[in-house]
């Protein structure tokens, strides 16, 4: 998995590509720990290049959501392809998905 971070003041975007599973979830968890070392206003996880999402990845999303709420910020998942979006819908994570990738 690859993670590309962009930050504009308190707004952080992490663009994820590849597979988010039990093998790679620790990479995202470590990156999120770094992000949460300072107060942020919003966290966006860009999922347009994410090919696979397992329950281990969903647990990291849940951790991030709880942490952002504790900080008084907002979190959103954007760009999910059809298969990732289906997983988010089934598991109840769609409430933090505000925008999906079109055409796929």
PyMOL commands that place a pseudoatom at each C-alpha (Angstrom):
pseudoatom trace, name=CA, resn=UNK, resi=1, chain=A, elem=C, hetatm=0, pos=[0.000, 0.000, 0.000]
pseudoatom trace, name=CA, resn=UNK, resi=2, chain=A, elem=C, hetatm=0, pos=[1.101, 3.537, -0.737]
pseudoatom trace, name=CA, resn=UNK, resi=3, chain=A, elem=C, hetatm=0, pos=[0.058, 6.585, 1.291]
pseudoatom trace, name=CA, resn=UNK, resi=4, chain=A, elem=C, hetatm=0, pos=[0.407, 10.124, -0.045]
pseudoatom trace, name=CA, resn=UNK, resi=5, chain=A, elem=C, hetatm=0, pos=[-0.140, 12.864, 2.537]
pseudoatom trace, name=CA, resn=UNK, resi=6, chain=A, elem=C, hetatm=0, pos=[-1.083, 16.450, 1.828]
pseudoatom trace, name=CA, resn=UNK, resi=7, chain=A, elem=C, hetatm=0, pos=[-1.735, 19.014, 4.523]
pseudoatom trace, name=CA, resn=UNK, resi=8, chain=A, elem=C, hetatm=0, pos=[-3.126, 22.511, 4.425]
pseudoatom trace, name=CA, resn=UNK, resi=9, chain=A, elem=C, hetatm=0, pos=[-3.116, 23.967, 7.922]
pseudoatom trace, name=CA, resn=UNK, resi=10, chain=A, elem=C, hetatm=0, pos=[-5.460, 21.706, 9.914]
pseudoatom trace, name=CA, resn=UNK, resi=11, chain=A, elem=C, hetatm=0, pos=[-6.861, 19.854, 6.905]
pseudoatom trace, name=CA, resn=UNK, resi=12, chain=A, elem=C, hetatm=0, pos=[-5.105, 16.570, 6.145]
pseudoatom trace, name=CA, resn=UNK, resi=13, chain=A, elem=C, hetatm=0, pos=[-5.670, 14.292, 3.170]
pseudoatom trace, name=CA, resn=UNK, resi=14, chain=A, elem=C, hetatm=0, pos=[-4.249, 10.793, 2.942]
pseudoatom trace, name=CA, resn=UNK, resi=15, chain=A, elem=C, hetatm=0, pos=[-4.518, 9.262, -0.527]
pseudoatom trace, name=CA, resn=UNK, resi=16, chain=A, elem=C, hetatm=0, pos=[-4.391, 5.467, -0.287]
pseudoatom trace, name=CA, resn=UNK, resi=17, chain=A, elem=C, hetatm=0, pos=[-3.480, 3.140, -3.132]
pseudoatom trace, name=CA, resn=UNK, resi=18, chain=A, elem=C, hetatm=0, pos=[-3.156, -0.615, -3.362]
pseudoatom trace, name=CA, resn=UNK, resi=19, chain=A, elem=C, hetatm=0, pos=[-4.456, -3.005, -0.704]
pseudoatom trace, name=CA, resn=UNK, resi=20, chain=A, elem=C, hetatm=0, pos=[-5.508, -2.129, 2.835]
pseudoatom trace, name=CA, resn=UNK, resi=21, chain=A, elem=C, hetatm=0, pos=[-5.525, -5.423, 4.705]
pseudoatom trace, name=CA, resn=UNK, resi=22, chain=A, elem=C, hetatm=0, pos=[-4.034, -7.142, 7.756]
pseudoatom trace, name=CA, resn=UNK, resi=23, chain=A, elem=C, hetatm=0, pos=[-0.545, -6.893, 6.270]
pseudoatom trace, name=CA, resn=UNK, resi=24, chain=A, elem=C, hetatm=0, pos=[-0.673, -3.179, 5.402]
pseudoatom trace, name=CA, resn=UNK, resi=25, chain=A, elem=C, hetatm=0, pos=[-3.051, -1.746, 8.005]
pseudoatom trace, name=CA, resn=UNK, resi=26, chain=A, elem=C, hetatm=0, pos=[-0.156, -0.965, 10.356]
pseudoatom trace, name=CA, resn=UNK, resi=27, chain=A, elem=C, hetatm=0, pos=[1.307, 1.431, 7.763]
pseudoatom trace, name=CA, resn=UNK, resi=28, chain=A, elem=C, hetatm=0, pos=[-1.887, 3.470, 7.774]
pseudoatom trace, name=CA, resn=UNK, resi=29, chain=A, elem=C, hetatm=0, pos=[-2.209, 3.269, 11.564]
pseudoatom trace, name=CA, resn=UNK, resi=30, chain=A, elem=C, hetatm=0, pos=[1.347, 4.607, 11.973]
pseudoatom trace, name=CA, resn=UNK, resi=31, chain=A, elem=C, hetatm=0, pos=[0.717, 7.450, 9.530]
pseudoatom trace, name=CA, resn=UNK, resi=32, chain=A, elem=C, hetatm=0, pos=[-2.491, 8.352, 11.366]
pseudoatom trace, name=CA, resn=UNK, resi=33, chain=A, elem=C, hetatm=0, pos=[-0.630, 8.415, 14.687]
pseudoatom trace, name=CA, resn=UNK, resi=34, chain=A, elem=C, hetatm=0, pos=[1.723, 11.016, 13.180]
pseudoatom trace, name=CA, resn=UNK, resi=35, chain=A, elem=C, hetatm=0, pos=[-1.233, 13.026, 11.885]
pseudoatom trace, name=CA, resn=UNK, resi=36, chain=A, elem=C, hetatm=0, pos=[-2.912, 13.013, 15.293]
pseudoatom trace, name=CA, resn=UNK, resi=37, chain=A, elem=C, hetatm=0, pos=[0.201, 14.344, 17.057]
pseudoatom trace, name=CA, resn=UNK, resi=38, chain=A, elem=C, hetatm=0, pos=[-1.129, 17.813, 16.202]
pseudoatom trace, name=CA, resn=UNK, resi=39, chain=A, elem=C, hetatm=0, pos=[-4.690, 19.082, 16.270]
pseudoatom trace, name=CA, resn=UNK, resi=40, chain=A, elem=C, hetatm=0, pos=[-6.437, 18.758, 12.949]
pseudoatom trace, name=CA, resn=UNK, resi=41, chain=A, elem=C, hetatm=0, pos=[-9.736, 20.194, 11.731]
pseudoatom trace, name=CA, resn=UNK, resi=42, chain=A, elem=C, hetatm=0, pos=[-10.462, 17.560, 9.125]
pseudoatom trace, name=CA, resn=UNK, resi=43, chain=A, elem=C, hetatm=0, pos=[-9.169, 14.266, 7.806]
pseudoatom trace, name=CA, resn=UNK, resi=44, chain=A, elem=C, hetatm=0, pos=[-9.951, 13.092, 4.293]
pseudoatom trace, name=CA, resn=UNK, resi=45, chain=A, elem=C, hetatm=0, pos=[-9.093, 9.591, 3.165]
pseudoatom trace, name=CA, resn=UNK, resi=46, chain=A, elem=C, hetatm=0, pos=[-8.922, 9.525, -0.621]
pseudoatom trace, name=CA, resn=UNK, resi=47, chain=A, elem=C, hetatm=0, pos=[-9.763, 5.991, -1.760]
pseudoatom trace, name=CA, resn=UNK, resi=48, chain=A, elem=C, hetatm=0, pos=[-9.875, 6.259, -5.562]
pseudoatom trace, name=CA, resn=UNK, resi=49, chain=A, elem=C, hetatm=0, pos=[-6.719, 4.154, -5.965]
pseudoatom trace, name=CA, resn=UNK, resi=50, chain=A, elem=C, hetatm=0, pos=[-7.557, 1.672, -3.202]
pseudoatom trace, name=CA, resn=UNK, resi=51, chain=A, elem=C, hetatm=0, pos=[-8.007, -1.773, -4.776]
pseudoatom trace, name=CA, resn=UNK, resi=52, chain=A, elem=C, hetatm=0, pos=[-8.911, -3.877, -1.731]
pseudoatom trace, name=CA, resn=UNK, resi=53, chain=A, elem=C, hetatm=0, pos=[-10.249, -3.229, 1.767]
pseudoatom trace, name=CA, resn=UNK, resi=54, chain=A, elem=C, hetatm=0, pos=[-10.410, -5.852, 4.529]
pseudoatom trace, name=CA, resn=UNK, resi=55, chain=A, elem=C, hetatm=0, pos=[-11.884, -5.792, 8.026]
pseudoatom trace, name=CA, resn=UNK, resi=56, chain=A, elem=C, hetatm=0, pos=[-8.428, -4.853, 9.334]
pseudoatom trace, name=CA, resn=UNK, resi=57, chain=A, elem=C, hetatm=0, pos=[-8.545, -1.722, 7.192]
pseudoatom trace, name=CA, resn=UNK, resi=58, chain=A, elem=C, hetatm=0, pos=[-12.047, -0.942, 8.415]
pseudoatom trace, name=CA, resn=UNK, resi=59, chain=A, elem=C, hetatm=0, pos=[-10.779, -1.104, 12.006]
pseudoatom trace, name=CA, resn=UNK, resi=60, chain=A, elem=C, hetatm=0, pos=[-8.182, 1.544, 11.176]
pseudoatom trace, name=CA, resn=UNK, resi=61, chain=A, elem=C, hetatm=0, pos=[-10.937, 3.732, 9.679]
pseudoatom trace, name=CA, resn=UNK, resi=62, chain=A, elem=C, hetatm=0, pos=[-12.940, 3.323, 12.897]
pseudoatom trace, name=CA, resn=UNK, resi=63, chain=A, elem=C, hetatm=0, pos=[-9.913, 4.268, 15.015]
pseudoatom trace, name=CA, resn=UNK, resi=64, chain=A, elem=C, hetatm=0, pos=[-9.374, 7.356, 12.860]
pseudoatom trace, name=CA, resn=UNK, resi=65, chain=A, elem=C, hetatm=0, pos=[-13.015, 8.391, 13.043]
pseudoatom trace, name=CA, resn=UNK, resi=66, chain=A, elem=C, hetatm=0, pos=[-13.063, 8.111, 16.840]
pseudoatom trace, name=CA, resn=UNK, resi=67, chain=A, elem=C, hetatm=0, pos=[-9.831, 10.101, 17.156]
pseudoatom trace, name=CA, resn=UNK, resi=68, chain=A, elem=C, hetatm=0, pos=[-11.030, 12.857, 14.813]
pseudoatom trace, name=CA, resn=UNK, resi=69, chain=A, elem=C, hetatm=0, pos=[-14.289, 13.154, 16.756]
pseudoatom trace, name=CA, resn=UNK, resi=70, chain=A, elem=C, hetatm=0, pos=[-12.319, 13.412, 20.029]
pseudoatom trace, name=CA, resn=UNK, resi=71, chain=A, elem=C, hetatm=0, pos=[-10.358, 16.271, 18.473]
pseudoatom trace, name=CA, resn=UNK, resi=72, chain=A, elem=C, hetatm=0, pos=[-13.557, 18.026, 17.416]
pseudoatom trace, name=CA, resn=UNK, resi=73, chain=A, elem=C, hetatm=0, pos=[-12.795, 17.582, 13.737]
pseudoatom trace, name=CA, resn=UNK, resi=74, chain=A, elem=C, hetatm=0, pos=[-14.462, 15.990, 10.735]
pseudoatom trace, name=CA, resn=UNK, resi=75, chain=A, elem=C, hetatm=0, pos=[-13.572, 12.928, 8.693]
pseudoatom trace, name=CA, resn=UNK, resi=76, chain=A, elem=C, hetatm=0, pos=[-14.665, 11.833, 5.267]
pseudoatom trace, name=CA, resn=UNK, resi=77, chain=A, elem=C, hetatm=0, pos=[-13.932, 9.030, 2.858]
pseudoatom trace, name=CA, resn=UNK, resi=78, chain=A, elem=C, hetatm=0, pos=[-13.916, 10.060, -0.793]
pseudoatom trace, name=CA, resn=UNK, resi=79, chain=A, elem=C, hetatm=0, pos=[-13.401, 8.497, -4.187]
pseudoatom trace, name=CA, resn=UNK, resi=80, chain=A, elem=C, hetatm=0, pos=[-14.332, 4.904, -3.327]
pseudoatom trace, name=CA, resn=UNK, resi=81, chain=A, elem=C, hetatm=0, pos=[-14.756, 2.668, -6.362]
pseudoatom trace, name=CA, resn=UNK, resi=82, chain=A, elem=C, hetatm=0, pos=[-17.839, 0.465, -6.676]
pseudoatom trace, name=CA, resn=UNK, resi=83, chain=A, elem=C, hetatm=0, pos=[-16.457, -2.564, -4.833]
pseudoatom trace, name=CA, resn=UNK, resi=84, chain=A, elem=C, hetatm=0, pos=[-14.960, -0.530, -1.970]
pseudoatom trace, name=CA, resn=UNK, resi=85, chain=A, elem=C, hetatm=0, pos=[-18.152, 1.513, -1.719]
pseudoatom trace, name=CA, resn=UNK, resi=86, chain=A, elem=C, hetatm=0, pos=[-20.186, -1.694, -1.459]
pseudoatom trace, name=CA, resn=UNK, resi=87, chain=A, elem=C, hetatm=0, pos=[-18.032, -2.785, 1.499]
pseudoatom trace, name=CA, resn=UNK, resi=88, chain=A, elem=C, hetatm=0, pos=[-18.526, 0.620, 3.119]
pseudoatom trace, name=CA, resn=UNK, resi=89, chain=A, elem=C, hetatm=0, pos=[-22.294, 0.403, 2.597]
pseudoatom trace, name=CA, resn=UNK, resi=90, chain=A, elem=C, hetatm=0, pos=[-22.614, -3.128, 3.988]
pseudoatom trace, name=CA, resn=UNK, resi=91, chain=A, elem=C, hetatm=0, pos=[-20.510, -2.380, 7.063]
pseudoatom trace, name=CA, resn=UNK, resi=92, chain=A, elem=C, hetatm=0, pos=[-22.169, 0.943, 7.876]
pseudoatom trace, name=CA, resn=UNK, resi=93, chain=A, elem=C, hetatm=0, pos=[-19.164, 3.089, 7.043]
pseudoatom trace, name=CA, resn=UNK, resi=94, chain=A, elem=C, hetatm=0, pos=[-21.014, 4.846, 4.236]
pseudoatom trace, name=CA, resn=UNK, resi=95, chain=A, elem=C, hetatm=0, pos=[-22.090, 7.593, 6.634]
pseudoatom trace, name=CA, resn=UNK, resi=96, chain=A, elem=C, hetatm=0, pos=[-18.546, 8.953, 6.451]
pseudoatom trace, name=CA, resn=UNK, resi=97, chain=A, elem=C, hetatm=0, pos=[-18.396, 8.520, 2.685]
pseudoatom trace, name=CA, resn=UNK, resi=98, chain=A, elem=C, hetatm=0, pos=[-19.411, 11.791, 1.110]
pseudoatom trace, name=CA, resn=UNK, resi=99, chain=A, elem=C, hetatm=0, pos=[-18.245, 11.311, -2.451]
pseudoatom trace, name=CA, resn=UNK, resi=100, chain=A, elem=C, hetatm=0, pos=[-17.684, 8.271, -4.613]
pseudoatom trace, name=CA, resn=UNK, resi=101, chain=A, elem=C, hetatm=0, pos=[-15.594, 7.748, -7.688]
pseudoatom trace, name=CA, resn=UNK, resi=102, chain=A, elem=C, hetatm=0, pos=[-17.807, 8.110, -10.732]
pseudoatom trace, name=CA, resn=UNK, resi=103, chain=A, elem=C, hetatm=0, pos=[-17.866, 5.739, -13.660]
pseudoatom trace, name=CA, resn=UNK, resi=104, chain=A, elem=C, hetatm=0, pos=[-16.416, 2.690, -11.940]
for i in range(1, 104): cmd.bond("trace and resi %d" % i, "trace and resi %d" % (i + 1))
show_as sticks, trace
zoom trace
